[in-house]
Amino acid sequence: MDWLSRMNAAMTYIEDNLDGEINYDELARIACCSAHSFFRMFSFIMDISLSEYVRRRRLTLAALALRDSGVRVIDVALRFGYDSPVSFSRAFALLHGVTPKQARAGGVTLKAFPRISFQISIKGEKEMDYRIETKEAFQVFGIEEIFPAESVLNTDMSGGDKKLRQPADLWEDCHANGAYEKLDAAAGKLPPFVNPALNNVHAVCDYRETEKDTFPYMLCAFKTADSNPAGYTVVDIPAHTWAIFPTEKFGWDDCGKVLGGLYKRIFSEWLPTSSYEQVGSLDMELYGGDDDFGYVEIWLAIRKKG
């Protein structure tokens, strides 16, 4: 089964379970990737978190169910995952702009969010730079944190937004408390197999197994002969073939936008059409630049399909 087929099979599973429990382990099994990898691909490609998509689809179907006058509001609420009419009414009104009772009465405008399906879109609007390189095993060390698998803007079942802690928060904390500068000083020289113009502090994601529905992320430096890794977490990165995608030079204020755009193109354009697939969810972000402008290389661990 190819990438498109797997992603569409996962969306079918979601659609079939909108009025029940969505098991993210099963979703990941269908998509042949980790739950975190599926969350990332979905959010980068669709510009919406998976939980928000599920919420919108459930409330779309709930609006249709309310037109059946024989069904109570509480029954519709429970069917689509809400534990009380109050929480359901709040979420429904936030999305549709009217209450469930008003929707049932008719004559009001409601919002319908259609089911998503994945397909190849032939655009040809801009070339995509990348290179394939095989690297021997190496080590990195740094500051590790474990994050929720869907570490993006999430929406709870009451309809209120709740912000999950995400890797950007770790970066912000380390810049604020001086941890970034300490790691930079402990890094030493870059190894010979990376771009010598890069800085010392980078990031690596999903490099080991953690508890269910979580993933590890680390601000890291390459461990070399003149590094000082004392007090830091050290991680072994096995030998891999890597697909390396460079960004263009950008202002640091645009870093999130630039990286998000590149990840979106990787997941929606490069991976579906290349002869490679990602190994788990392992990837690295290697940073270069100065105080004013940045440059990043995204490294994805890959293997030949099949």
N, C-alpha and C positions, 0 to 999 in steps of 0.2 A: 504494500500500500504506500503510495507516494505522499509527500508532505501535504498537498492540498486535500487528498482523500482523508488523511488522518485528522486534519483540522476540521473538516466538514463533518466527519463522524463524531468528533467531540462536541460540535455545535448541536448535532442531532440529539446527543445524549442530554445536553443541557435543556433543549426544547422539550424532550420527553419527560423531564423531571422538574419542570417549573412549578408544578403543583405538589411537589414532594421534596425530598432531600437530595441535594446535589453532592455527591461524594467526589471530592477533589482528587483522591487517590485513583478512583476509577477513571475520572476525566484525564488524568495524566497517563494512565495506562493506555487509554484509547489513542491519545495523541503521541504516544511513544516518547515522552519526555517527562521531566520532573514537573510537579505542580508549579513551582516557581518559574520554570522556563515557560510554561504555558501562559501563566499570568503576564509575564514580561512581553512575550510575543503578542498576546492579545492587546495589551494596553498600548504598546508602541504602534502596532498596525492600525488599531481602531481609534486611538486618541480618547479612549474611555476605559476605565477599569472594568474588569470582568464582573465584580460585584455590582457596579452601577448598571451594567448592561442587564444582568439578571433581574435587578430591581425594576428596571424600566419594562422589561418583557412581562414580568409578573403583574405589574400594575396595568399594563395594556390588556392582558387577558382578564384581569379582575374587572375592568370597565365593561368588557363584553359580557362577563358573567352576571353583572348587576342588572343587565337588561332583562334577565329572567326574573320576573316578579315573584316567582315562587321560592326564590333563594334569599335567605336572610343575610344581612351585611356581615354578621359575625361568622356565618358559614363561609362566605367568600374570603374574609380576613384569614381564617384558620387554614383554608385551602392553599392560600398563597404565602403562608409562612409568618403571619402576624398573630401575636398571642392575645390581642385585644382589639375591639372595635376602635378604641381611641388611637392606638398606634397606627392602625390601618388607615383611619380617616385622615390623620396628619400626613402620612406618606402620600396618600392618594391626592390630597389637596395640593401638596407641594408640586406634584407632577402635573396634574390635570387642571389645577386652578379652580376646581369645584369639589364639593364633598361627595361621598358615595351616594347619599340620599338625593342630591341634586342630579347626579349622573343617572340614577335610576328613573327619575321623573322625566328625563328626556328634554330635548330642545336646547341642550348646552353643547359647547364645543369641547371635545376630548382629544387627547394626544394618543396616537398609535405609533409605537416603535416596532418596526418590522424585524423579523428574524435575520440575523447576519449569516451570510455564506461567504466563503473564501473562493477567489478565482484569480487567475493570472491576468493582469492588466498590462497590455503592451503599450508603453508610453514612448520610450526612446527619447525622452526629453533631455537627459543628462547622463553622461558616462559615469561609471562608478569605479574608482581606483581601489585596487586591492593587490596583495601579493600572497603567495603560499610559501611558507617556510617550515622546515622541520627543525625542532630544537631538542637537544638532549635535556635530561632532567635537570632541574635547578631548584634552588630554595629561595623563599622570600621570608621576611620577618616584619612584624608590625603590630598594629592595634586592631584587634578583632572585635566584632560585635555580631550577634545573631539577630536576624530580623524576621518578621512575619513573612510568609511566602508571598503574599500579595502586598508588598510594601509600597503602595501607591495610595492616592486619595481614595478613601473607601466611603461607602455610605451605609449606615446601619439601618436596621429594619424599621426604625421609627421615622425614617426619612431625614434625619439630621446627619450632617457630615461629621465624620470622625477622622482625624488625621493620624494615620499609623506612622510610627517612627520609621524613617527610611535612611539609606546611606548618606544622602545629602546632609542630614542632621549630624551624622558622625563627622563628616568633613567640617561642618560649621563649628562643632564643639572643639575639634582638634586645633583649628585655627585660633579659636578664642582662648583656649587654656594653655597654649604653647606646646601642645603635644606634637603638632606638625613640625615645628622647628626642631624639636628634640630628635624626632625620627629622621629628619633631613640630615642632621649632624651625625647620626649614628650610621648612616647608609654606606659611606665609603664610596669607592669608585664604581661606576657601572660595569657590568660584565661585557665582554667583547661581542656578544651576540645580539645586543640591542643598539638602537640608534644612539650614537654618542652625544647627540644634541639634546637628549631628553633630560628632564630633571631627575631628582633622586626619589621622590615619593609618588607612588602610583596606587592602583587599587586592583584587587583580585576578588572574584565572586564565585561562590558555589564550588569550592575546591575540596570539600569533604562533606560527609553525611552529618546532618544534625537532626534534632527532633522533628517529628512530623509537622508539616506546614510551616517550616522555617528554613532559612538559608544563611550561610556564613558570608560575611563580607569583611575585608581587611584593607585598611590603609597600609601599604607595604613598601618595603625597599628590597632590592635584590641583595641576597647574602653573598658577599665576596670575601676575599682574604683580609681586606682591611675594614670590614664592617664591624660594628659593635652591637650584636643582637641581644646582649644581656638584658633580661627583664621583659623582652618582647616574645610574642608567640611566633614560633618558626614553623613554616609549612613547606612540605615537599611537593613540588609540581612535577609530575611524571613527564617523560619524553612524549611529545605530541607533535602532530602536524597542526600548524596554526594558519588560519586565514586572517590577514592583518589589513585593517581598513584605516587609512589615515584621514584625518579631517584637514580642512584648509585652516589657515590662520584665522583666529577669531578673538574678539574682545571677551574678557572673562565674564562679563555680565551676561553674555549670550551662551555660556558653556552648556547649560542644561538644554537649551533649545537646539544647539548644534549636535550634541550627543544624541538627544532624542530623535532628531531627524535622521542621523546616520543609522541608529539602531532600527528605525522604522524601515529604511531602505534595505538593510541587511536581512531583516526577517520577512519583508514582503516581496523583495525583488531578487536578492542574491541567493538566499538559501533555497527557495522553491524551484529555482531554475538551474542551480549549479549541480555538479556531480558529487557534492559533498553534503554531509549532515553534521550537526553539532554533536560533540561528545558530552552528554549530560547537559549541564548549563554552565560549564566552566568558561569564564572569559576574564580578560584583564583590560584595564584602561591604563595606558602609559602616557604620562603627561610631560609636555615640554612647554617652553615659552619663558616669558619674563613677567614683570609686574603688570604690564599693560595688555599683552596679547598671549594667547595660548594656542597649543597644538596638541592633539591627542591621537594616539593609535589605539583602536579597539582590536584586541586579539581574541579570536574565537577558536577554541580547540575543536578540530574537525576530523572526520575520517571519510573515506570513500563510501558512497551509498552502496548498500548491498553486501 
